[in-house]
Amino acid sequence: MTYGWEAAVEAQIRSAQERGEFDNLPGAGKPIPGRNEPYDEGWWIRGFMEREQIPSDLMLPTPLQLRRRIEQLPGELRDLPTEEAVRSYLAVLNAEVVAWLRTPTGPRVVVRPVDVEQAVLRWRADRRGAATSSPAPMSPPPAARSRRRWRWWRR
């Protein structure tokens, strides 16, 4: 019974070849990409992301995505036109951080909500183009961080 099915498939292929449906296909006569490379289980997702131009940040776990967004915050806020827009953007970001803190998933990464007032001050300074005055830092100074680490080791 399988022979009849195989014969029908072969007949359809042969008729498509005679009609020229397999002529001038994209990639015809070219080597198969990645043929001489070692096997990679994620080849298809990597190819899909390159083809569709999807940023690789979307593959990161939630805490790392949040950390990346917080790190890129000055550049994101710089493009916003008003202080209200900055505050609403920060409110949404802080809501996502708090939601993750309530039910953490993924790797254990320290993620804290952004201080809205400091971010707004920094945004104002960037808007004024004040190159002479340094904006308020988004993270504690290195000395405060080292004291915090010291206390942790003492426990």
N, C-alpha and C positions, 0 to 999 in steps of 0.2 A: 504494500500500500504506500510506503514511503517513496518507492521508486516513481510512482505516478506524480506525486507532489514535487519531487526533485525535477522531473522532466518538465513539468509545467513552469517551474521557476527558471530553468535553463532556457526554455522557449521564450519567456518574457525578456530575459537578458539578451538573447540572440536577436530578437526583434528590435530591442532598443538600440543595440549596436548597429544594426542595419539602418535604422532611422537616423543615426548619428548623434544620439543623445549623450554619448560619452565622449564626444569630440570636444576639444578646447575647454576642458574643465579647469578651474583654477588649481594650480599646483601640479598640473600634468607635466611629467618629465623632470620635475624637481625632486631632490631627495626629501625623504620624510624628516621633518624637523625633530631633533633630539634623538635620532636613531643611534648614534654612536656614543651617547652619553649614558651614564648609569641611570637605572630606573629610579624615578621619584614618584612617590605616592600622590603628591599634591600637584602633579603636572597639569591636570585639567583645571583646577581652581586658579593656579597661577596664570595659565593661558587665558582663562575667562576674564580675570582681573586686568590683564594687560590689554586684551581686546576691547573691553568695555570701559577702560580707563577708570577703574574703581580704585580709590585710594586704599593703601594697605592698612591705614589706621583703623578701618572698620573691622579688621580681623582681630584687633587687640581686645583683651578682656575689659570689662567696664571700668575697673579702677584705673587701669592704664590709659584708657580713653579720657577719663576725667582729668587725670594728671596732665596729659598732653594738652587738653583744652585750657587748663589753668596756666600752663607754661606759655601758651600762645596767646594769652589774654591781652597783653598790651597791643599786639598787632590787630586783634579782633576789635578791641574797643576803639582804636584809633579811627576806624572807618565809620563809627556811629555818629550821627549828626547832633543829637541832643543828649543832655544829662539824663532825661527821662528814659531814653532808649538804652543808655548805658545801665541805668539802674534796673530796668526790666530784663535786660540780657543777663545781668548778674543774678537777679532773682531766680530766673529759670535755671541757670547753672547751679546755684546754691541748692535749689529744690532737688535737682538730680543728684547732687552730692549727698544731701541728707537722705534721700530715698535709698541710695546705695548703702549709706552707713547704717540704716535701719535693718536692711537685709543684705549683708555683704556676701558677694559671690566672687569666685575667682581668686587670684593670688592675694595674699595679705599685703596690701600697699597702703601707706599712710596717705589719706586724702582728706583734706579739711575744707570747709566752706571758705569762700573768698571774703575778705573784709571789704565790704562794699564802699565804705568811706575812703579807705586807702586807695582803692581802685579808681574811685571818682576823682580824688585829688590827683592821681597820676594821669588820668585822662585829661583833666583840666590843664595840667602842666604840659602834656604833649600837644594839646590843642593850641596853647599859647606859643608853642615852639621855644619854650624856655630851655635853651641849651646850657645856660650858666647855672641855673638852680637844679640840683639833683632831685628827682622825684622820690617820694617816700617808698622805701623798699617793700616788696610784696611778701618777703619772708624775713624772719628774724636775722639780725646780723650774725656773722660767724662766731663771735664770742658767746652769744646767747645760745647758739646751737651746741657749741662744745660744752657749755655748762650743763645743758640738758642731757647730753650724752653722758657726762660724768656722773650726774645723779642717777641715771639709769644703771650704770655699772656698779654704783655703790649699793644698790638695792640688792 
